[in-house]
């Protein structure tokens, strides 16, 4: 079984392409260190998968080779997938999470430099990540970036936002979302702001 999706075109005068019907597929996720030792497995036994995977992104998925889709990984139980690979400043369980992303720019010099610059200048927060060799259903898919997902957190873990706060982004795919807004910065452009937190599925009050 392979994750699948449908592609949709942007409305007139808007940017980007989008995806829809990107559904999760159950999977077993196993992580190996550089010595080829298993440092994490989502499966506790042969009858339990423990994880699921779906295609993520919009333009990055639309124009990806079908062997190089970006993916979102959701574990059944929270775990810090990066701790065994890159270590952390501490061993706080706060880094454990269910949501992770596998980005398909592991061989893209432009994006690699961008990550390195964020690290060098000490941005207030940027996702921790590492480079991995990705195999799906036993097939090698190339060098990917295993990264934290952008979502709310605290104490340096993910995005530090309180319960009254928001996480939003200037988004070329606002037309694909239920909630969005514009500002003087975006009113004359095809880009609006959309919310990553709170989750729109939770029907939050965005009137503020």
C-alpha positions as CSV (number, residue, x, y, z in Angstrom):
1,X,0.0,0.0,0.0
2,X,1.3,3.5,-0.9
3,X,0.0,6.9,0.3
4,X,-1.9,8.7,-2.4
5,X,-3.5,12.1,-3.0
6,X,-5.4,14.2,-5.6
7,X,-4.0,17.4,-7.0
8,X,-6.0,20.6,-7.4
9,X,-5.2,23.8,-9.2
10,X,-5.4,27.3,-7.6
11,X,-8.3,29.7,-8.3
12,X,-7.7,32.4,-10.8
13,X,-5.2,35.1,-9.7
14,X,-3.9,32.8,-6.9
15,X,-0.6,31.1,-6.5
16,X,0.4,27.5,-6.1
17,X,-1.1,24.1,-6.5
18,X,-2.7,22.1,-3.8
19,X,-3.5,18.5,-2.8
20,X,-6.6,17.0,-1.4
21,X,-7.7,13.5,-0.3
22,X,-4.3,12.9,1.2
23,X,-5.3,10.1,3.6
24,X,-3.1,8.3,6.2
25,X,-2.0,4.7,5.6
26,X,-1.1,2.5,8.5
27,X,2.6,1.7,8.6
28,X,5.5,0.4,10.8
29,X,8.2,3.0,11.2
30,X,11.7,1.9,12.2
31,X,14.6,4.2,12.8
32,X,18.2,3.1,12.6
33,X,21.3,5.0,13.8
34,X,24.6,5.4,11.8
35,X,25.7,2.0,13.1
36,X,22.6,0.4,11.7
37,X,21.2,-0.3,15.2
38,X,17.4,0.0,15.7
39,X,16.8,3.0,18.0
40,X,13.1,3.2,17.5
41,X,10.3,1.0,16.2
42,X,6.6,1.9,16.2
43,X,5.6,-1.7,16.3
44,X,5.4,-3.5,19.6
45,X,4.5,-6.8,18.0
46,X,3.7,-8.3,14.5
47,X,0.0,-7.3,14.8
48,X,0.6,-3.7,15.7
49,X,1.7,-1.0,13.2
50,X,2.0,2.0,15.6
51,X,2.3,4.7,13.0
52,X,0.7,6.1,9.9
53,X,1.9,8.1,6.9
54,X,0.4,10.5,4.3
55,X,1.6,12.8,1.5
56,X,2.0,16.4,2.7
57,X,2.7,19.7,1.1
58,X,1.2,21.5,-1.8
59,X,3.5,22.6,-4.6
60,X,6.2,20.5,-3.1
61,X,4.0,17.5,-3.6
62,X,2.5,18.6,-6.9
63,X,5.9,18.8,-8.6
64,X,7.6,16.0,-6.8
65,X,8.5,12.8,-8.5
66,X,6.1,10.1,-7.3
67,X,9.1,8.4,-5.8
68,X,10.0,11.6,-3.9
69,X,6.8,12.8,-2.2
70,X,7.2,14.7,1.1
71,X,5.3,13.0,3.9
72,X,3.8,13.5,7.3
73,X,4.3,10.8,9.9
74,X,2.0,10.3,12.9
75,X,3.0,8.0,15.7
76,X,0.4,6.3,17.9
77,X,2.5,7.1,20.9
78,X,4.6,10.2,21.4
79,X,8.4,9.8,21.0
80,X,11.4,12.0,20.3
81,X,12.7,10.6,17.1
82,X,15.6,13.0,17.0
83,X,17.0,12.3,20.4
84,X,18.8,9.0,19.4
85,X,20.2,10.7,16.3
86,X,21.2,14.2,17.1
87,X,20.9,14.3,20.9
88,X,19.3,17.2,22.7
89,X,20.5,19.9,25.1
90,X,18.6,17.9,27.7
91,X,16.6,14.7,27.8
92,X,13.3,16.4,28.5
93,X,10.3,14.3,27.6
94,X,8.8,17.5,26.3
95,X,10.4,16.8,22.9
96,X,8.4,13.7,22.5
97,X,5.6,14.1,20.0
98,X,3.3,12.2,17.6
99,X,3.7,14.4,14.6
100,X,6.9,14.5,12.4
101,X,7.6,15.3,8.8
102,X,9.8,13.8,6.1
103,X,10.8,16.5,3.7
104,X,12.1,15.7,0.2
105,X,14.8,18.3,0.0
106,X,17.7,16.3,1.5
107,X,19.8,16.9,-1.7
108,X,18.6,20.5,-2.2
109,X,21.5,22.9,-1.6
110,X,19.3,26.0,-1.3
111,X,17.2,24.5,1.5
112,X,20.1,23.0,3.2
113,X,21.8,26.4,3.3
114,X,18.6,27.9,4.7
115,X,18.5,25.5,7.5
116,X,22.2,26.1,8.3
117,X,21.7,29.9,8.3
118,X,18.8,29.6,10.7
119,X,21.0,27.6,13.1
120,X,23.9,30.0,12.7
121,X,22.0,33.2,13.4
122,X,20.1,31.7,16.4
123,X,16.5,32.3,15.4
124,X,14.1,32.2,18.4
125,X,12.8,28.9,17.2
126,X,13.4,26.7,14.1
127,X,12.6,23.0,13.8
128,X,15.3,20.6,14.8
129,X,16.0,18.0,12.1
130,X,18.5,15.5,10.7
131,X,19.2,13.9,7.4
132,X,18.0,10.3,6.8
133,X,18.0,7.7,4.1
134,X,14.4,6.9,3.5
135,X,13.1,3.4,2.6
136,X,9.4,2.9,1.9
137,X,8.1,-0.7,1.5
138,X,11.7,-1.7,1.1
139,X,12.5,0.7,-1.7
140,X,15.2,3.4,-1.3
141,X,13.6,6.8,-1.9
142,X,16.7,9.0,-1.3
143,X,18.0,11.4,1.3
144,X,15.2,13.1,3.2
145,X,15.0,15.5,6.2
146,X,13.3,14.1,9.3
147,X,12.1,17.2,11.1
148,X,9.9,18.4,13.9
149,X,6.5,19.7,12.6
150,X,5.6,23.3,13.2
151,X,3.1,23.3,16.0
152,X,2.5,24.7,19.4
153,X,4.7,23.7,22.3
154,X,6.4,25.2,25.3
155,X,9.8,25.7,27.1
156,X,11.7,25.6,23.8
157,X,9.9,22.6,22.4
158,X,8.2,23.4,19.1
159,X,6.6,26.9,18.9
160,X,6.2,28.5,22.4
161,X,2.7,29.9,22.3
162,X,0.3,30.2,25.2
163,X,-3.3,29.0,25.2
164,X,-4.6,32.4,23.9
165,X,-2.0,32.6,21.2
166,X,-1.9,31.7,17.5
167,X,0.5,30.3,15.0
168,X,-0.2,31.5,11.4
169,X,1.7,31.8,8.2
170,X,1.7,33.9,5.0
171,X,0.2,31.2,2.7
172,X,-0.1,30.9,-1.0
173,X,-2.7,28.2,-0.4
174,X,-5.1,30.2,1.7
175,X,-7.9,29.3,-0.7
176,X,-7.6,25.7,0.4
177,X,-8.4,26.6,4.1
178,X,-11.6,27.4,5.9
179,X,-10.1,30.3,7.9
180,X,-7.8,33.0,6.6
181,X,-7.3,36.8,6.8
182,X,-5.5,39.5,5.0
183,X,-3.5,42.6,6.2
184,X,-2.2,45.7,4.4
185,X,0.8,43.6,3.6
186,X,-1.2,41.0,1.7
187,X,-4.3,42.9,0.4
188,X,-2.7,43.5,-3.0
189,X,-1.1,40.1,-3.3
190,X,-2.5,36.6,-4.0
191,X,-1.3,35.5,-0.5
192,X,-3.4,35.6,2.8
193,X,-2.6,34.4,6.3
194,X,-3.8,31.0,7.5
195,X,-3.7,29.3,10.9
196,X,-1.6,26.4,12.0
197,X,-2.7,26.8,15.6
198,X,-5.4,26.5,17.0
199,X,-6.4,23.7,14.7
200,X,-9.4,24.9,12.5
201,X,-11.0,21.5,13.0
202,X,-11.5,22.4,16.7
203,X,-13.7,25.4,15.6
204,X,-11.7,28.0,17.6
205,X,-12.8,31.6,18.0
206,X,-10.7,33.6,15.5
207,X,-12.6,36.9,15.9
208,X,-9.7,38.4,18.0
